[in-house]
Amino acid sequence: SDGRVSKASFISGIAPVMGGQDVSDAVTWRDGLGHRGFAWHSPPQVALVVKKWGCSEASSALRRVVESLLARGIEVWLDGADPCVGASGQTAQLFPDVPRFNGAQEQQRAMVDFIVTVGGDGTLLRTAGYFQDDSVPMPPVVSFSFGSLGFLTPFQFDEHESPDQVLDSVLAARPETGGINCTLRSRIRCELIDEEGVVHITRLALNECVLAQNGARPIVRVDCLVDGQHVTQIQGDGVILSTPTGSSAYNTAAGGGLVAPSVPCILLTAVAPHSLSMRPLVLPADATVELLVPPQSRSFPLATVDGRGLARMKVGSRVRVTKASSPVPVLETAAVSGPAGWLQQISRKLHWGTPIR
């Protein structure tokens, strides 16, 4: 593969394809244009296929996806971290000659042209976690649903006798035909900084960064700063900093609002705050948000990113959250793309207007 930058571009509305422009500029979400068309300049060659772990139905679907891609001349890589793909796994026996993908290898990440996931939102979150270099655009994702309440998986696998129709539309996306619908799902950059000001861990989050209670001391106390200015001190069970995509996850369960993925913002939501006046906040996408453990804190919260633990915080340590440069491009059908499609999906999956009997 000669790299993603020369192979694909994003189309905004009816504007011409951004040929010759760096893809990292084309996919920036600062301007709020989260819904675009996607097109190939030259045929893709390498696909990474990732499935839901521990799911026999997903394993069967994976087989159909891999066979369909191989029949179309696409080189397929499988998720090397998946136990089913390991040396003794069922998938390993079906496709012994298919290469394994190692997310820690930069060279492999750079060769992937597009990704196919078979699972739920968790599968897509895990896949996005493999692509943590904020300076390199993430490959577009074709996501088939096998989850229970997914908002990130537009293609229902059971609606298709085979994945051929969807994959054909993806592979045939060209600038002259208008490409295929794409939602650029923004991410946030989360930095764990110690009391000396040294950045120890940096992770990109598609859903959220959370500081939550840890251990026997349930009350979390953190100072909240926005663009260097102290806003308030939050006491409660935790604090969530969410992307628009993550607004329908833990953020909603904690009382935060739902935000369309095309809206450029960062959401701040306290979990069970010890204050009746504390309300969820919607901040500008280019804001710098810091959560600091103050000297008077008697608890040390656990910092997590997309459900994965980073570290236990100490007095004087902080988490700094800013917008990331590399969103997750999710390819979609026209029916679920754009604000209207997002609202229909939310309404259907949350059963809005359905009488309670």
Secondary structure in CASP SS format (residue, H / E / C, confidence):
PFRMAT SS
TARGET T0000
AUTHOR 0000-0000-0000
METHOD secondary structure of the structure
MODEL  1
S C 1.00
D C 1.00
G C 1.00
R C 1.00
V C 1.00
S C 1.00
K C 1.00
A E 1.00
S E 1.00
F E 1.00
I E 1.00
S C 1.00
G C 1.00
I C 1.00
A C 1.00
P C 1.00
V C 1.00
M C 1.00
G C 1.00
G C 1.00
Q C 1.00
D C 1.00
V H 1.00
S H 1.00
D H 1.00
A H 1.00
V C 1.00
T C 1.00
W C 1.00
R C 1.00
D C 1.00
G C 1.00
L C 1.00
G C 1.00
H E 1.00
R E 1.00
G E 1.00
F E 1.00
A E 1.00
W E 1.00
H C 1.00
S C 1.00
P C 1.00
P C 1.00
Q C 1.00
V E 1.00
A E 1.00
L E 1.00
V E 1.00
V E 1.00
K E 1.00
K C 1.00
W C 1.00
G C 1.00
C C 1.00
S H 1.00
E H 1.00
A H 1.00
S H 1.00
S H 1.00
A H 1.00
L H 1.00
R H 1.00
R H 1.00
V H 1.00
V H 1.00
E H 1.00
S H 1.00
L H 1.00
L H 1.00
A H 1.00
R C 1.00
G C 1.00
I C 1.00
E E 1.00
V E 1.00
W E 1.00
L E 1.00
D E 1.00
G C 1.00
A C 1.00
D C 1.00
P H 1.00
C H 1.00
V H 1.00
G C 1.00
A C 1.00
S C 1.00
G C 1.00
Q H 1.00
T H 1.00
A H 1.00
Q H 1.00
L H 1.00
F C 1.00
P C 1.00
D C 1.00
V C 1.00
P C 1.00
R E 1.00
F E 1.00
N C 1.00
G C 1.00
A C 1.00
Q C 1.00
E H 1.00
Q H 1.00
Q H 1.00
R H 1.00
A H 1.00
M H 1.00
V C 1.00
D C 1.00
F E 1.00
I E 1.00
V E 1.00
T E 1.00
V E 1.00
G E 1.00
G C 1.00
D H 1.00
G H 1.00
T H 1.00
L H 1.00
L H 1.00
R H 1.00
T H 1.00
A H 1.00
G H 1.00
Y C 1.00
F C 1.00
Q C 1.00
D C 1.00
D C 1.00
S C 1.00
V C 1.00
P C 1.00
M C 1.00
P C 1.00
P C 1.00
V E 1.00
V E 1.00
S E 1.00
F E 1.00
S E 1.00
F C 1.00
G C 1.00
S C 1.00
L C 1.00
G C 1.00
F C 1.00
L C 1.00
T C 1.00
P C 1.00
F E 1.00
Q E 1.00
F H 1.00
D H 1.00
E H 1.00
H C 1.00
E C 1.00
S C 1.00
P C 1.00
D H 1.00
Q H 1.00
V H 1.00
L H 1.00
D H 1.00
S H 1.00
V H 1.00
L H 1.00
A C 1.00
A C 1.00
R C 1.00
P H 1.00
E H 1.00
T H 1.00
G C 1.00
G C 1.00
I E 1.00
N E 1.00
C E 1.00
T E 1.00
L E 1.00
R E 1.00
S C 1.00
R C 1.00
I E 1.00
R E 1.00
C E 1.00
E E 1.00
L E 1.00
I E 1.00
D C 1.00
E C 1.00
E C 1.00
G C 1.00
V C 1.00
V E 1.00
H E 1.00
I E 1.00
T E 1.00
R E 1.00
L E 1.00
A E 1.00
L C 1.00
N C 1.00
E E 1.00
C E 1.00
V E 1.00
L E 1.00
A E 1.00
Q C 1.00
N E 1.00
G C 1.00
A C 1.00
R E 1.00
P C 1.00
I C 1.00
V E 1.00
R E 1.00
V E 1.00
D E 1.00
C E 1.00
L E 1.00
V E 1.00
D C 1.00
G C 1.00
Q E 1.00
H E 1.00
V E 1.00
T E 1.00
Q E 1.00
I E 1.00
Q E 1.00
G E 1.00
D C 1.00
G E 1.00
V E 1.00
I E 1.00
L E 1.00
S E 1.00
T C 1.00
P C 1.00
T H 1.00
G H 1.00
S H 1.00
S H 1.00
A C 1.00
Y H 1.00
N H 1.00
T H 1.00
A H 1.00
A C 1.00
G C 1.00
G C 1.00
G C 1.00
L C 1.00
V C 1.00
A C 1.00
P C 1.00
S C 1.00
V C 1.00
P C 1.00
C E 1.00
I E 1.00
L E 1.00
L E 1.00
T E 1.00
A E 1.00
V E 1.00
A C 1.00
P C 1.00
H C 1.00
S C 1.00
L C 1.00
S C 1.00
M C 1.00
R C 1.00
P C 1.00
L E 1.00
V E 1.00
L E 1.00
P E 1.00
A C 1.00
D C 1.00
A C 1.00
T C 1.00
V E 1.00
E E 1.00
L E 1.00
L E 1.00
V C 1.00
P C 1.00
P C 1.00
Q C 1.00
S C 1.00
R C 1.00
S C 1.00
F C 1.00
P C 1.00
L E 1.00
A E 1.00
T E 1.00
V E 1.00
D C 1.00
G C 1.00
R E 1.00
G E 1.00
L E 1.00
A E 1.00
R E 1.00
M C 1.00
K C 1.00
V C 1.00
G C 1.00
S C 1.00
R E 1.00
V E 1.00
R E 1.00
V E 1.00
T E 1.00
K E 1.00
A C 1.00
S C 1.00
S C 1.00
P C 1.00
V E 1.00
P E 1.00
V E 1.00
L E 1.00
E E 1.00
T C 1.00
A C 1.00
A C 1.00
V C 1.00
S C 1.00
G H 1.00
P H 1.00
A H 1.00
G H 1.00
W H 1.00
L H 1.00
Q H 1.00
Q H 1.00
I H 1.00
S H 1.00
R H 1.00
K H 1.00
L C 1.00
H C 1.00
W C 1.00
G C 1.00
T C 1.00
P C 1.00
I C 1.00
R C 1.00
END
